[in-house]
Each structure stands twice: as structure tokens, then as C-alpha cells.
């Protein structure tokens, strides 16, 4: 009976954590969507300053990373458990599937890199199109940015939604993921929903967001390189 009582208390605590982090996540998604859909700096956007200052690429990454890391910061500050939110090494199965997904994406990435809309979009950091050092800087910083994305979507949000709603939860986190891709080329917005579904399933079964992060980071870097190759800039 004592063990059963402890289990009930533990489950109750986990549900409270889930509710808190889910509410925080919804707020983060709303703020990021509003911020990312406009070109101004965070301060001038937030205060509706009459003298609007355009944001830099570095500010864009900083604001996104800080907000996406908020659930992890809250967990660490309150000494909450990390494993229920997909923060772990993952299983061999998960890494194999992530590697397979990346290989399957290569022909699609090559096709997309030949389209004008993708060529106008990537690499996101404009200087990376002209300097190898800038490209290296961009890939390093953007990889961390994607780590934050996967931690948030396939770590925190996917695991909460899976526990509460099952398969419907995977769909919901994929919709939120696709929402924050609005503004990118249309095939990427549509593909991001499918990618969110696949990576969400991998995260749940592998008990980690890391395999999905590795796949996402490799796909992003490969897209940049393919675009530069197809535009003869590399």
C-alpha cells in the first residue's frame, strides 16, 4: 500500500509538471509565431516603438533559443525530472531510424535545392552564401538553434502530448511545428508536418529527442550545401 501511495503521488506530481510545461509551451509557440512573422527587433516589436529597428540574424536565433529553452530552464531550476521529457541518449533503434530518414531525404533535398524559392531562402544567414568562414559559423550556431527546437518540440511537447492524448498528441505537436515554419517555401511547410509526425514517433519510441535532432541538423546543413552547389556558390 505504501508503494502504491508513492506511485500515486509521483503520478500526480508528473501531471502537474505536464500541465505547467504545456501551458508554458503554448505561450512560447504564440510568442514565437508573432515574433518570427515580422522583421523587427524584439524590443521595438514588443513596445510598438514608432522607430522600428530591423532585427539581426543573431537576435532572431537568440530570441528563439531563449524561449525554446524555457521549459528546460524551469525543470532545472526546480530540480524536476528530465527523463519524462525525452532528455536522454535514446535507443539504438531510434538512431538507426533517424539515420534512415536522413538518407531517404537526400533525393528530396537535391530536388528542393534546384527550386528558386529554396535558393532565395537558404542559407538563412546571407553572408554564408559568399564566405566559407561565414558558412561554418552559420552551421555551428544554427545547429544549436535546431537542438533547442528539437528539445522543445520532440522532447517536451511531444512527450506531454503523447501522455495526455496518444496519437492525437503527436498530430498536435506536428501542427504546432508546421505553424512555426509558415513563411518558408510551401513544400517545406507541408513537409514539416510530416517530419514532425515521424520525428515525434521516433522520439516517443526512442525515449529521446536526440536522434530527431541529429536528423534535423543534418537535413538543414545538407540543404544549405546543396543550394550552394546548385547555384555554383560553393
PyMOL commands that set and color helices and strands:
alter all, ss='L'
color gray80, all
select helices_A, chain A and resi 2-36+42-47+57-68+70-77+83-85+92-113+116-121+126-129+132-165+167-179+186-206+210-230
alter helices_A, ss='H'
color red, helices_A
deselect
rebuild
show_as cartoon
